[in-house]
Structures are given as C-alpha cells and as structure tokens.
Amino acid sequence: MQVVGNGRHLTVGSTAPPLTKGKLRLYSMRFCPYAQRVHLVLDAKQIPYDVVFVNLSAKPEWLFDKHPLGKVPAIELEDGTVLYESLVLCEYLDSISANRPLSNPDPLQRAKDKLLIERFSQFIVLFYKMYQDINALNSDDVMKSLDEFETELAKRDTPYFSGTRPGMVDYMIWPWCERADMLTIIAGDRFSLSEKRFPKLLQWKKFMKEDEAVKGTYLDVSDYVKFFKSRQGGSGGDYDMLVS
Amino acid sequence: MQVVGNGRHLTVGSTAPPLTKGKLRLYSMRFCPYAQRVHLVLDAKQIPYDVVFVNLSAKPEWLFDKHPLGKVPAIELEDGTVLYESLVLCEYLDSISANRPLSNPDPLQRAKDKLLIERFSQFIVLFYKMYQDINALNSDDVMKSLDEFETELAKRDTPYFSGTRPGMVDYMIWPWCERADMLTIIAGDRFSLSEKRFPKLLQWKKFMKEDEAVKGTYLDVSDYVKFFKSRQGGSGGDYDMLVS
C-alpha cells in the first residue's frame, strides 16, 4: 500500500524539485478532492509516483510553468510533459498500465459510468456552496442529488459501483463522499444521510473505507473541518497542519 | 455522405416517434453546436442513424423521459438505452465502430487531445456571452483564447489537429468555429480573426469546410444569425426556419 503521507506544501519563493528518474510526479494538495482522485487511481493501480504538495493560497511561481492556470492535480512525466484535469489524468493513468483496469471494458457500460460521474457534479456543486454561501444550501437538494446513486447501486446489486472491487466511478466520486460529513458538522444534522433513504450508499461508504487505495489517502472528517476553518475569513489556510 | 437535413422540430404536445429498427436515434436541434458534434462523429464514421429534432424553447414532454434534464444531444439505442453529454456520446460512438477511428490510439496523445478540447471551453464560454451580455465580451479575451490553438496547429504541423484528416479535436471544436463569424456580424469587426495572428487556424477552417462530415451539417453563418435573432427579446425562436 502506498500512503500519500503528509509532506510540506511548497509555496511562493520555492524552487520546483528536480524530477525523480523513472517516476511520474503528481502535483497535489493534501486536502483537495480532485487531487485525491488521482492519488486513488495511482494507488489502486500501484503506479509508482512521487508527490509534490503545493499551497494553493500562495502558489509557487513555478506552478504556472507546469499548469497554465496553476492548478492541481497535474502530473509531470519524465520528459517534462505535463497533463492535468483530474478525469483526463485518471483515464490516462488507467490506460498506461494494464494492472487492475478501472474502466469497464464494455463501451456502453463505460459511457454509462461516465454519465454517472458527470451526474455526481450536481452533488459537488452543492457541496461547494458550503464554502461560498452556506445559507443557500438546501438539504433537500443535497438528498435529491444522491438519490440516483442509491438507485444505481441497488440496480447494479454489487458492493461497489464497479462490481466486487472499486473502479472508476467509485474512485471518482469518493473524495466528496469522504468529506460529506463536513456538511453535518458545519451545517447541521439535516444533512446527515438516513439509513432508510440511503441504505446501499451508506454500506458502500463502509466498504470503500476498507479499500487499500482509500486507506492510503483517507483523512478523518475532523481534519477536513479543521482545514476548512483555517481558510475562513480570508486566512491563508493551514496547509501543513498534518506535517509532524 | 449523410446529410443532416432540415426536419421539423417536435414540440410540446407531440408524440415520441417509434424507434427505427437497426438504427440509433439522435435527439438534436438543428442549430445546436453540441448536437452538431455528434452529427459530425456519426457522419465521419458513417454510422447509420435517424434524427429527431426538438424545439428547445417548448420542449416535448416526452423529452424528459429520454434525458433527465430534457437536453440535446442524446442518443437512444435500439433497446431504449439513452446516453447523453456530447463528449461522452462522441467517445462512445468512436469506440463502437472500428470505421475511421477518431481518437488517437496513443494514450498520451489522446490525453493531450482531451486537454485541448477542454481548453477550447474558454472560447465557448466567451462565445455564449454574445447571448447573455454582449457588452461584457472583450475581443482581446476572444483572441487570447484562440492563440494556443494557432500555436498547437503550428507545432503539430499538420492540416488538421488530428493529422491529415479531421479527428476528435477537429470535430469537437468545429461547431463553434463554424459559428465564429457571428461575433463579427453581431459584435463588430474587432472580433474578426486576422491572417497575421491566425494563419494556421484560418487555413484549418478552409480545410474543414472541405470535409464530407462538415459539409453534411454545414450552415452559412447568416442562418445562425437569423436563428439567433429569432430568439431575442423572449421570442421562442424560429426552429423550423430551414424547413421547406
């Protein structure tokens, strides 16, 4: 099991570390759900990589040489090629290593899975209202955005969306599910998923926590809340709060 | 060559036509650039299909049985399965037919192509400002959003982004390029691409107009402007303006 670890986040004035031969490099941020998608895929497929964490509130100048918008996640290949966009990255990584394919080999099922990932963006949009305007966040909307995932799991009748092991859908939606209890802590109990309405999804969440790739990046919701609070009121954010 | 034709757009109160055996069905709108992406891929790969045009200002009730948000493009398969999202559809269509593969077989090049398509969304966002708030539209922003496409064509040194024939990048960005002169007509000459800044892109545009799939769906910019104007001021839009 690869463990992501809690390295220091490089910031303004830093130097880009030299590439490690024979490894791809992931530019990441320890609390970023989009970056976590890529960690999960790298870990699930056991692709060796090194990680460079960056402070997104005070970005290293060199980050813009890697990504035109200075965003994470991005990966840099041995020859200096940089790719970005979490879904593009995850598909790319799945296609360069035959170890544990994460996408369904059937084109129709693969298209359906992509639509499901796309549909999850409804939940993501609502989730980010927590950062922007928590009063605009309606618990009914949140529950409705998850209903089809409950239905889909029941229909597929497998522990994971991808079958007996997590696959692309599972890993692509997981980072926000790992953080979902932030809503309950920050916005109240009405955001808690009920066993009655979401039995399959809550069971899925338990199964996911047992997955080795998930374990390798997992953080307790209290850490996410702590980081979230460290960024409120215009503060820069305590990016290195887990560094010991 | 398949020609998309100019069928009538079904509207409120209509009945969903029965599926044609052995053909997939595309739900489309004659002036929609996202739907055009799918027409282009179907035509380039010579996949037989029938098309049902829908009026997006007064949607048929049954459209919501096909697509949860009542959008186009969507395709319906023989067994009633419906897929949507233009990029998901185009990738799916490319993967079900070996005839003229449109995606690059190399995973790295494919990832780069996907990023390029993703980067084009900058232009799309600006383009839609024409509909929302034309005064907010800055010609410098528009030119800058296209610079990297000029650079990329020069770097690739091929007539099309995908080589000697149009491929996924070409077809995915084409619909907005076909419509780009709307900006000049509606917002003024400063939106016209100069030969000096965009020699490759303007040449590419000429080459694209010679492509059979492009010819099959092509409309003159005056038609797009006419349709655009028919929708202004809260009017429903003259969806059937080309029906003879």
Interface residues (C-beta under 8 A of the other chain):
Chain A: L77 T81 L83 Y84 E85 V88 L89 E91 Y92 S95 I96 P107 L108 R110 A111 K112 K114 L115 E118
Chain B: L77 T81 L83 Y84 E85 V88 L89 E91 Y92 S95 I96 P107 L108 R110 A111 K112 K114 L115 E118
